Amino acid sequence: MLRKNIKHMVITCAALAALVIAGCATGPKVRSDAAANTNFSSYKTFAFMPEPATDKAGYATLVTQHFKDAISAEMTALGYQYSETNADLLVNFNSNVETRTDVRSMPSATFNYGYYNYRRGYYAGFPLYTNDVDTIRYKYGTVNIDVIDAEKKQLVWEGISEGTLKKSDLEKPKQAISEVVSLIFQQYPTRRVVPQS
């Protein structure tokens, strides 16, 4: 009977752990918003803001270049052309990484084997139910992409991604930026396909 109860608790804990892991692996949350009554197909060209938000130190960072490469690929796929002068749209972007801490509590059962183990493994006492408390530190990232009507100086579209960063994201930032930019642009109002020449 005791072995059966222990086996049942182990299976239950394993199932709960699997659900927690699956919940964490769902990927970033992406949302977007667009200005009402905007005809995105009327815009033909784009460029980047002179000083993107990722260049806070006064010089162009590698992160900025990774974002420009990824966003240029997405905008080109939508049918826009890059233009240094008189662009219809200006693109700005920002990223932020912060360390967060979660305190998680999970119920657990421990078996009382009596004072000084006097039962010597023949039988166990009643289980005591307690909570195991874990402190988990992790990196949480946010990416914002703004698309601005250059003539009106008005934001016409904003895409945002938020989520927990994996170790591979921190080790390969160029790939991580490319993937998150692609996810954000899946919500862009027009998804025109450029014909292959």
C-alpha positions in Angstrom: 0.0 0.0 0.0 2.8 2.4 0.9 4.7 1.7 -2.3 1.6 2.2 -4.3 1.0 5.7 -2.7 4.6 6.7 -3.2 4.5 5.6 -6.9 1.2 7.6 -7.3 2.8 10.7 -5.8 5.9 10.4 -8.1 3.8 10.1 -11.2 1.7 13.1 -10.1 4.8 15.2 -9.5 6.3 14.2 -12.8 3.1 15.2 -14.6 3.0 18.6 -12.9 6.6 19.2 -13.8 5.9 18.3 -17.4 3.0 20.8 -17.5 5.1 23.6 -16.0 7.9 23.0 -18.5 5.4 22.8 -21.4 3.9 26.1 -20.2 7.3 27.8 -20.2 8.1 26.6 -23.7 5.2 28.2 -25.5 7.4 31.0 -26.9 7.0 34.8 -26.7 3.7 36.6 -26.5 3.3 38.8 -29.6 0.8 41.6 -30.0 0.3 44.5 -32.4 -1.7 47.6 -33.0 -2.4 49.6 -36.1 -3.8 53.1 -36.7 -7.3 53.1 -38.0 -8.1 53.8 -41.6 -4.4 53.3 -42.7 -3.8 52.0 -46.2 -0.5 50.2 -45.8 -0.3 49.3 -49.4 -0.1 53.0 -50.3 3.4 53.2 -48.8 6.2 52.2 -51.1 9.5 52.9 -49.3 11.0 52.7 -45.9 14.1 53.7 -43.9 15.2 53.6 -40.3 15.2 56.4 -37.7 18.5 58.2 -37.6 19.1 57.0 -34.1 17.3 53.8 -33.2 16.5 53.3 -29.6 19.1 50.5 -29.3 21.9 53.1 -29.9 21.6 54.6 -26.5 25.4 55.0 -26.0 25.7 57.3 -29.1 27.1 54.7 -31.5 25.6 51.9 -33.7 25.6 48.6 -31.8 25.7 45.1 -33.2 22.2 44.6 -31.8 21.1 47.6 -34.0 22.6 46.0 -37.1 21.0 42.7 -36.3 17.6 44.4 -36.0 18.1 46.4 -39.2 19.0 43.2 -41.2 16.0 41.3 -39.9 13.5 44.2 -40.3 14.8 45.0 -43.8 14.2 41.4 -44.9 10.7 41.5 -43.5 9.8 44.9 -45.1 11.3 43.8 -48.4 9.2 40.6 -48.3 6.2 42.8 -47.8 7.0 44.7 -51.0 8.6 47.8 -49.6 11.8 49.2 -51.0 14.6 50.7 -48.8 15.3 54.3 -49.5 17.8 56.6 -47.7 16.0 59.7 -48.7 12.3 60.7 -48.7 11.1 57.3 -47.4 7.3 56.9 -46.9 7.8 54.9 -43.6 10.4 55.2 -40.9 11.1 52.2 -38.6 12.3 52.4 -35.0 12.9 49.5 -32.7 14.0 48.8 -29.1 14.9 45.8 -27.0 15.2 45.4 -23.3 16.4 42.4 -21.2 15.9 42.2 -17.5 16.5 39.7 -14.8 13.4 38.5 -13.1 12.9 36.3 -10.1 10.0 33.9 -9.4 9.3 32.2 -6.2 7.4 29.0 -6.8 5.8 26.7 -4.2 4.8 23.1 -4.9 3.1 20.8 -2.4 5.1 17.7 -1.4 4.7 14.9 1.1 7.4 13.6 3.4 7.2 10.4 5.4 7.9 10.5 9.1 10.0 7.5 10.1 9.8 8.2 13.8 12.4 9.4 16.4 15.9 8.3 15.5 14.7 5.9 12.8 13.5 3.4 15.4 11.1 1.9 12.9 14.1 0.9 10.8 12.3 0.8 7.5 9.6 -1.7 8.5 6.9 0.8 8.1 6.4 4.6 7.7 4.5 7.1 9.8 1.8 9.3 8.5 2.9 11.6 5.6 3.5 15.2 6.4 2.4 17.7 3.7 4.7 20.7 3.2 5.5 23.1 0.4 8.8 23.0 -1.5 9.8 26.6 -2.3 12.1 27.3 -5.3 13.6 30.6 -6.3 14.1 30.9 -10.1 16.0 33.6 -11.8 15.6 34.1 -15.5 16.1 36.7 -18.3 12.9 38.3 -19.7 13.1 40.1 -23.0 10.9 42.7 -24.7 11.1 43.9 -28.3 9.2 46.9 -29.8 9.0 47.7 -33.5 7.4 51.0 -34.5 6.5 51.9 -38.1 5.9 55.7 -38.6 4.3 57.7 -41.4 7.3 59.9 -42.2 5.3 62.7 -43.7 2.7 62.9 -40.9 5.2 62.0 -38.2 2.6 59.6 -36.8 2.9 56.0 -35.6 0.8 53.7 -37.9 1.8 50.3 -36.6 3.5 48.9 -33.5 4.5 45.3 -32.9 5.6 44.0 -29.5 7.1 40.7 -28.3 7.6 39.6 -24.7 8.9 36.4 -23.3 11.5 34.4 -21.4 14.9 34.2 -23.1 16.5 30.8 -23.5 20.3 30.3 -23.1 20.6 29.9 -26.9 19.0 33.3 -27.4 21.7 35.0 -25.3 24.5 33.0 -27.0 23.2 33.6 -30.6 21.6 37.1 -30.5 21.5 37.5 -34.3 19.5 34.4 -34.8 17.2 35.2 -31.8 16.6 38.7 -33.2 15.8 37.4 -36.6 13.3 34.9 -35.2 11.5 37.4 -33.0 11.3 40.0 -35.7 9.8 37.4 -38.1 7.1 36.5 -35.4 6.2 40.2 -34.9 5.9 40.8 -38.6 3.4 37.9 -39.0 0.9 40.4 -37.5 1.7 43.2 -39.9 -1.5 44.5 -41.6 -0.4 43.5 -45.2 1.4 40.3 -46.1 2.2 40.8 -49.8 4.4 38.3 -51.5 7.1 39.7 -53.8 7.1 37.8 -57.1 10.3 35.8 -57.8 12.2 37.1 -60.8 
